[in-house]
């Protein structure tokens, strides 16, 4: 039996009496690129922080590569790379130095292969330049490189497209597809930019008001001859239409 990379069962998270996530169940398999979409306040960021063990949950189970996130936290997170918010970077040193610092802070081996992740994100020509000279797209790629240092099975990107120009978006899209196809990495991307998510992902999970309202593949959308935006609006709650 092949183990799922991410398995979430009946995840519930409350802040006070307010239910933010309501019995959410999600399964991600190896090599999938999955988009998590929904309006602001739908629960996307709370879901991501909960599956990383950053919030105490009220109910449910979360496993990454078979490890329980809340009982085997270190083992589970050793399989994950993530960019949850804009990564902190040291502006006056090189991208390479930033990656070395990141590896040290995360207790990775001294012989961690930095060159391999630099190659994955296509930064060979700029990695030894100071970070303050980088464009936003370059900084995003450096952040992605830092998330790949431990060669994760699951890569989580929270709103990675925000602020990127078309060239930066295209480069990110190709990097993500390569990680999926060549390295069999599972990628979970949270975003509200539907047009781009539709081009980047194999499958879409829609969350609204703390609940999963639909899950479908992009092949299914193409077979209907409709856009992701049309499918989204047909399933979203009335108050965001």
Secondary structure, DSSP 8 states (H G I E B T S, - for coil): ----SEEEEEEEEEETTEEEEEEEEEEE-TT-EEEEE--TTSSHHHHHHHHTTSS--SEEEEEETTEETTTSHHHHHTTEEEESS-----TTSBHHHHHHHHHHHTT--TT--HHHHHHHTT-TTTTTSBGGG--HHHHHHHHHHHHTTT--SEEEEESTTTT--HHHHHHHHHHHHHHHHHH--EEEEE-S-HHHHHHH-SEEEEEETTEEEEEEEHHHHHHHT--HHHHHHHHS-GGG-
